[in-house]
Structures are given as structure tokens and as C-alpha cells.
């Protein structure tokens, strides 16, 4: 049975890639919506009438609510996440329509979990359902579940390294995340089961990843996604490192953090515009790339290492959203409630479908 799927932000790069995946892997009817209408690309315009368009401003609560209520599932690929907030999620709750939100905005997760404690949420609300966060939590979970063979993990280390020509919305969210969305945890890691501040001298690593990345300097950061994964599997030591792997983009990120521009909307806007320009200049000579490298150590002394790399971050994000959509709209479905992507779907099935999409440029898993 086909579903009626609304893609908010449907005319953006992620929205279009999501639509392409869904058209190729099902019979769903799609509505691409944005603040302004745009012509459909030829491949989507030729999709036998399965793609409609609509205009909506998420600030128009009545219009947003009506549009959500006309569909069986809402995909919110709009941003910046920090400005959109919970408007789409609340419309979906009110109209009892499932939601997939690829944005990595931790305050939204906390707000929705507060709502869920006060009253039952009638539908699945899957948050952080893209590439980072999203696949960034699913891949380590896949390593633990499929390769761990019942062993107890005692140490998890993840590295996320990426570069691309960032859109303004992506850049806004990147800058906003520099201060942990207001939490200001600084350099930190989980040691002995507790989140602890780490000295500057111990806050960096230099992993070597497959070409075109090579050796890179990454810095400790906090992600709620991996924090929750660590708590679920009772892993006493968890570290996450990240790097924006374009020289100008990296410089903007460091400057924004030192100048504390991530603390105000005006500062974020200013730094996001810098980052858009810097990433465009970086990509004149560099290839876009995103890599996840995860190492899981077990109580018996064995280790699982996995590296996954993609070249097109926007297509990879759209594919991840599309696969999550397929799982959510399947006969088995996903039970109602608020979850992050790695908590909502079958990680092994998800990774099998992601690999089948043939967009990974490098995938390696080894045991020692």
C-alpha cells in the first residue's frame, strides 16, 4: 500500500535526494513543499504524477497543521533546526502524523521527551534521522550488534570527518552545535561511566582515514546520539571526535568558537555566512567527503574497527532518510514514541539497505 509523504524542504538538495530514493524504492505519493514553489527537476517531473508540490511557511501554524494532516508521514528536511524548533513536531503530534526529522538539534529531542512524559505521543517521532546525526549512530550500533557476538563493549571511540559546500541552513546548524546548543560542555568524554571534562592537551587525536582525507586532526566533542548509545550498552568509556575537513571551513569553526559567536543568533548568522563562503572556496580544489570511523573494544580484549565513507553528503543524507522512511512505513512499522534514529530502526537491516544503494566509497570492518 502506498503512503502519502510530505517532504518539507522538498526543493532543497536533501529533500530532492530523499524524493529520488523513495520514488525508486516504492510506490508512495510525494508532496514536495517549501516556502516558495520551484519547478521540479526533469526526473521528478516525469514520475507518472507521483510528485506534487505545495508552498508552506512553517511559521504559519494553521497552514502547516492542515498540510501535515493531509499526509501519512512528514519528513522535515528544513532548517536551520535551531530556528525551526518544535513547530513541525508539534503539528505532527496534534494531527497524529509520524515524523522523520534529520536535523541534529538536541533541544528538540529534550522538548519532545518532556511532552512524552506528560502525555502519550500517538505516533513515532524519529529525530536525528540523517547522516550526522543518524548514520553516525547506526554504524557503531551495527558494529556492536552484528560483530560483537554478545561480548560486552568497554570502550567506544568514534571519529566523524567531513567537508562539502555547506548550505546556509547546514552552516547555521554546524556553528550552533559548537556550543552544544547552549550546554557548553567543552572538551569532554565519558570515563568510568561519567561525562568528564578533558584537558586541552588531551582533547585532540590524529586518525588516518582513507583517501581523499588521509591524516587529520580531530577534536573531542559531545554528541547525545553516542552518549545514549553508550548508556544503552553500559559502555564505561566513550569518546567522540569531529573535524570539519576543509582548511578554510576549519578556520571559521575555530574562530567562531573562540569568539563565542555560537552563543547568539546574530553571531551564529554571521559565522554561518562565513562558513558558507569558506566551504565554497575549499571545494574549488577539494572533493566532498564524509567518513565515520568507529572502534569498539570488548572486555575479552578483542576489538572491532569499522570505517565508512561517502563522497556525496547530500545524497547520502537523502538515502538515509529514505531508508528510515521505508522502515517506518513498512508493515512492521515503528511503535509510537520519541526516538533517535539508531533507537528506532533495525541497524543491521538499515546498513544492508544503505550498502545496497551503492553510495559508499569505502567500507571496511575488521576484527582483532
N, C-alpha and C positions, 0 to 999 in steps of 0.2 A: 504494500500500500504506500502510495506517495504521500509525502508531508508537504505542508506549506511552510516555507522557511523564509524568514525576513533577515536580510543581511544589512544591518545599519553600518554606514561607512562602506557601502557596497561598491562605490565608484573608485575607492582607493586601491592601492596595489594589493594589500592583503585581502580586501573584500573581493576583488576580481579573481585572485588566485583561488580563494575559497569556493567561489561560484564555479570555476572551471573544474575543480576536483569533484564537487557534488554532481555536476552535470555528467561527468564521465563515469561516476560510480553509483548511479541510482536514477530514479525517475521522479525525484522531488521537483516541485514547482517553487521557483525562487522569486523573491522581490528584492531588488537592489535599491536601497534608499540612501539618500544623502540630503544635506541642507539645500543643495541645488541639483536639479536634474542634469545628467550628462548623457550623450549618445553612448550606446553600448558598443564595445568592440565588435568587429565583424563575427568572430567565433561565437560570442554570446548572443548576438542579434539573430544568428542563424540556428538557434537551439529549438526550433519547432514550437515556438510560443511558450516555452517553459520558463522564460525570464521576463518578469515585469519590472517596472521602475516606479518609484514614488519619491516625493520630497517630504522631508520632515526635519524640524529643528528639535533637538532633544529638550530644549528649554520650553517647548510648547507641550505641557504635560497632557492636555486633553487629546491633542493630535497623536502624540506618542502612544498614549494608552489605547486609543482606537486602533492604531496600526498594529501594535503588538497583539491585541485581542483578535485580529483577523488571521493570525498565523498559529502554527503548531509549535514553532520553535523560533527563538530570536537569537541571532549572533550579533554581538555588539563589538564590531571591529572599528570603533570610533575612538577618537582621542582629542586631546590628551586625557588620560584616565583620571588624572588629578582634578581636571576641570569638569569632566562628565560626572564623576562621583557615583552616587547610587540611583540616579534618576531612571536609568533603563531597568535596573534590577528591581526597583520598587514597582515600576509599571508591570513587569512580568509577574511579580508576586500578586499584585492586585488583580491581574487578569488570568492568573493561574496558567502561565505560559512558560515552559522551560527556557533557560538562558544558558548560552555559552559566551563567556567574556574572556578574550585572550589578554586583556590588559593585566599588567603586573602591579596592581595598586593595592597594597596590603590594607590600608584603611577601609577599603570597600569590603574586604573579607571580614574584618573585625566588625564592621557595622552590620553586615548580614548575619553573622553568627549571634550578635546581640538580639536582632529581630527574631532569629530562630529560637533563642532561649525563652523569649516572651510568648511566642505562639508558633504552632507548627507551620513550616513552609510547605505549601501544597505541591510543589514541583521541584525538579532538580535545578539547582543554580550552580553551574560549574564555572569557577573563577580561575584565572591564570591559565587559560587553555590554549596557549600558543607555543612559541618556540622557547623564549626566555622571559618569564617562567612558562612551564608547560612540559615540553620535551626535556628540558633541563632537569626535571624531577623524575620523569618517566624512565629515562635511560638509566640512571643509577638504581631505580627500583627494579628495573628489568635485570640488571646485573645481580642484585641481591636475591631476587626470587628465582630466576632461571638458573643462575650459575652458583648460587650459594648452597644449594642442596641441603638445606636445613642447618647449615653452620651458623653460629652466632657472630654477626659482624661486630667488631670492636673499634673500628676506625674507618671513617669515610672522608675522602678528600676529593673535591670537585674543582675543576677549572673551567671557566667559561670565557672564551676569547672570540671577539667578533669585530667586524668592520663592514660598513656599507655606506651608501649615500642616504643618510637619515632624513626622513621627512620631519617637518616641524613637530608633529604630534609625537613621533618616536623620540626626537631630541628632547622635547619637553619632559617626557617621562624619564629619560635617562638622567637628565640633570636633577629632576625632583628626587630620584632614587638615591642620589649621592649622600643625602642626609637621612636615609632610611625612612623617608616620608614623615619627617619630624621626630622620629625616635632618637636620632643622633647617637647611635651605639658606638660609632668609631670603629677602629680595627678590633675585631672580636672573633672568637671561636668557641666551640663547645669543648670543654676539657673536664673530665671526670663527671660528665653529665650535666654540667652547669655552663651557662654562657658567661664568658670571661673576657675582659679587655686584654688586648695583646700589645706589648710594647712595639713602637715603631720599628725598631731594629729587627723584630721577628715577624713583621707583617707582610713580607713580600716573598715571592717564590719565582723561580726561573724555569718553568717547564719548557720542554721542546716538543712541539706539535708538528704534525705532517705539513708539508708544503701546501699552500704558499705562506704559512705562518712562521714555522721554524721556532727558534728560541725567543721567548717573550717574557717580560716582567709582568707578573700579575700581583694584585694586592688583595689582602683579606677583606671580605665583605660579609654581610649577613643577608641571607635570604630566608624568608618564612617558609618557603617550599621545602628546602633541605632541612631546616630546623624541625619541621613537622615530620619529615621522613625519618630523621634521626631519632626523634622521640617514639615514633611508632615501632621501630625496630630495636629500641633501647640501646642505641649506639653511644658509648660514652665519650668518644672523640669525633668531632665533626668540624671540618674546615672547608670554607668555600672561598675561592679566589676568582677575581674577574679582571678583564683588561679590555679596553676599547683600543683595538689594534691598528689604529691609523695614527701616524705621528702628530698631525695637527689636531685630530679629534682627542687624542690622549692629553695633549697640552691644554685644550679647552676644559676638559674634565677636571684636570688638576687645578687650573686657575679658578674654575667655578667653586670648587670645594674650599680652596684657600681663602677666596674672597667671600665665602659663605653665601653665594648667590642662590643656592638651593633652598634658602630659608624663607624667601618671599616670592610671591607670584611675579612681581616685577623683575626680580633678579633671575628667576627661572626663565622668564620670557627672553631676557637679554642674553643669557648664556645659551639658550636653545637656538637662537638665531645665529650665534657664533658657531655652534656645533653643526648646524645645517651647512653653513658655508665651508667650515673646515673639512667636514666629511666629503663634500663635493670635490674639494681640492685634493684630498687624499686619494679619492677614487679615480683621479685622472691617470695615475700611474700604478695603482694597486688593484687587485681583484677583490671583490666582496667575498667574505668567508665567515662562517660561524662554526666553532668547534666546542664540543663537550668532551672533557677528559675526566674520567672518574676512576678512583682506586678504592677498592673495598678490601680491608684486611680482617681476617677472622681469628677467633680465639684459638684455633688449632695451628696458627702460624701460616696458613695459606693466604693467597692474595688473588683477587680478580681485578684486572685492569681493562678498561674499555675506552675507546676513542671513537667519536662520531663527528663527521664534518660534512657541511653542506656549503655550496657556493652561492646559492640564491636564497637569502634570508627571507625575503617576502614570499617566494613560492613555498619554501619550507614551512613558514608560519601558516599559510593558507592550507597546505596539505595537512598539517597537524590539526587545524580546526575542522577540516573536512572529515578526517578520520574520527575525531571525537563526536562529530555530528552523526556519523553513521552508527556509532555505538549507542548514542543517546536515542536515536530514532528506531533502533532495531527492535525486534520482538521482545528481547530480554530487557532492553532499556536500562535506565539508571534510576534508582529509587530516589524519592524526593529528599531534599535537604541541600545544605550548603557544603560544597567540597572544592578542593583544588583538583586540577586535572589528574595528578598522579594518585589521588584518593578515589577518583570517580570511575576510572576505566580499567580494563584489564591491560596491564603494562606489556605483557608478552604478546597478546594479540595486537595491541596498538603498534608495537615495534615491528611485528611481521608485516603489517599493512604499510607502515612507513617505509620499510625496506623495499617492499614491492613497488612503491611509487618511483623508484629509481632516481632519487634526487640526492642521495648521499654520495659524496666524492671520496670518502674514506670511512670505513667501518672495520674496526679491529677489536677483538676481545681475546684476552689471553689469561691463562691461569699459571700460578707459580706457587 
